[in-house]
Amino acid sequence: MTSRKNKPWLLLVLALGVSAPAAAAMAADYVVVASTDPAVPRGQQVEVGQRLALAVGRTATLMHASGAIVMLKGSAAGVTAPPGRPANGAESERMAVLRLMVATSARPATLDRASRTRALCPPPEALVSLDGIVEAQKAGCSDAAVAALDAYVAKAAPQ
């Protein structure tokens, strides 16, 4: 029998279990991982060929479901997300987690002392693949996962 105190957690776990497959199925081909234009916020989902209202002088960095990073530069007519293959099922699931991470981390990740000393969480520099980053996020190591994702994007972004 569950106590009244545990019921909110139980409901959250059940909701996540039910919504995760639906969220994965709805994941887009790209997610905005950085932007200098408020009209194109971090975490926004973008489909292949979708037009974005990216203003002149502004930039947006997109991550494809495959992990490829693309930087777009604004124009008076906006920009179109580059062509590419649609995400497959595994990539869509991974992209849903990454999109949530990007959308909920409005500031660059900083590791607090407790996060650095948690024995079960890997250091961010050990998380070099998107799959590893997603697994760390799922395991509750969100500080390390967000820092690793920021480093992945910075390393892969076109100069």
C-alpha positions in Angstrom: 0.0 0.0 0.0 1.4 3.4 -0.9 1.2 6.3 1.5 -0.4 9.6 0.5 3.1 11.1 0.4 4.3 8.7 -2.3 1.3 9.2 -4.6 2.5 12.3 -6.5 5.7 10.4 -7.4 3.8 7.4 -8.5 1.6 9.5 -10.7 4.6 11.3 -12.2 6.3 7.9 -13.0 3.1 6.6 -14.6 2.6 9.8 -16.6 6.2 9.7 -17.9 5.9 6.0 -18.8 2.8 6.7 -20.8 3.9 9.9 -22.4 7.5 8.9 -23.3 6.6 6.7 -26.4 4.2 9.5 -27.6 6.9 12.1 -27.1 9.4 10.0 -29.0 7.0 9.5 -31.9 6.4 13.3 -32.1 10.1 14.3 -31.9 11.3 16.5 -34.8 14.3 16.1 -37.1 16.1 19.0 -35.5 16.1 20.8 -32.2 17.4 24.4 -31.6 20.4 24.1 -29.2 21.4 27.8 -29.4 19.9 31.0 -30.7 20.5 34.7 -30.7 16.9 35.4 -31.8 14.1 35.3 -29.3 11.7 34.2 -32.1 13.7 30.9 -32.4 14.1 29.7 -28.8 16.3 26.9 -27.5 14.5 23.6 -27.4 12.2 24.5 -30.4 11.6 21.4 -32.6 12.2 21.9 -36.3 11.3 19.7 -39.2 13.5 19.2 -42.3 12.6 22.1 -44.7 10.7 24.1 -42.1 10.9 27.9 -42.4 12.2 29.8 -39.4 11.6 33.5 -38.7 15.3 34.1 -38.0 16.1 37.8 -38.4 19.0 39.4 -40.2 22.2 39.3 -38.0 20.8 36.6 -35.8 21.9 32.9 -35.7 20.4 29.6 -34.6 22.3 26.4 -34.1 20.3 23.2 -34.8 21.1 19.6 -33.9 19.9 16.9 -36.2 18.6 13.7 -34.7 21.8 12.0 -36.0 23.9 14.4 -33.9 25.0 16.7 -36.8 25.2 20.4 -35.9 24.1 23.1 -38.3 24.4 26.8 -37.9 21.8 29.0 -39.7 22.3 32.8 -40.3 19.2 35.0 -40.4 17.9 36.9 -43.5 15.1 39.2 -44.3 13.0 36.3 -45.5 13.9 34.0 -42.7 15.7 30.7 -43.2 14.8 27.1 -44.1 16.0 24.1 -42.1 18.4 22.2 -44.3 17.3 19.0 -46.1 18.2 15.7 -44.6 16.8 12.4 -43.8 14.0 12.1 -41.3 14.9 10.8 -37.9 14.5 7.0 -37.3 12.8 5.6 -34.2 15.9 5.4 -31.9 17.0 8.9 -33.0 13.5 10.3 -32.3 13.5 8.9 -28.8 17.0 10.3 -28.1 16.0 13.6 -29.6 13.0 13.9 -27.3 15.3 13.6 -24.3 17.8 16.0 -25.7 15.1 18.6 -26.6 13.8 18.4 -23.1 17.3 19.0 -21.7 17.9 22.0 -24.0 14.5 23.5 -23.3 14.8 23.2 -19.5 18.5 24.4 -19.3 18.2 28.1 -20.2 21.6 28.9 -18.9 24.9 27.1 -19.5 25.4 24.2 -17.1 27.5 24.7 -14.1 28.3 21.8 -11.8 27.8 22.4 -8.2 29.9 20.7 -5.6 27.3 18.0 -4.8 27.1 17.0 -8.5 30.8 16.8 -8.9 31.2 14.5 -6.0 28.3 12.1 -6.8 29.9 8.7 -7.1 27.4 7.3 -9.5 27.5 10.1 -12.1 30.2 10.2 -14.7 32.2 13.4 -15.2 30.9 15.5 -18.2 34.1 15.0 -20.1 33.5 11.2 -20.1 30.2 11.7 -21.9 31.2 12.1 -25.5 28.3 10.5 -27.4 24.7 11.6 -27.6 23.6 8.1 -26.4 25.9 8.4 -23.4 24.6 11.9 -22.6 21.0 10.7 -22.8 21.7 7.7 -20.6 23.3 10.0 -18.0 20.2 12.3 -18.1 17.9 9.3 -17.7 20.0 8.1 -14.7 19.5 11.4 -12.9 22.8 12.9 -13.7 21.3 16.0 -15.3 24.1 18.5 -14.4 26.7 16.2 -16.0 24.5 15.5 -19.0 23.7 19.1 -19.7 27.4 20.1 -19.4 28.3 17.3 -21.7 25.6 18.3 -24.2 26.8 21.9 -24.2 30.4 20.7 -24.8 29.2 18.4 -27.6 27.4 21.3 -29.4 30.4 23.6 -28.9 32.8 21.1 -30.3 30.6 20.1 -33.3 29.3 23.6 -34.2 30.6 25.0 -37.5 33.0 27.9 -37.0 
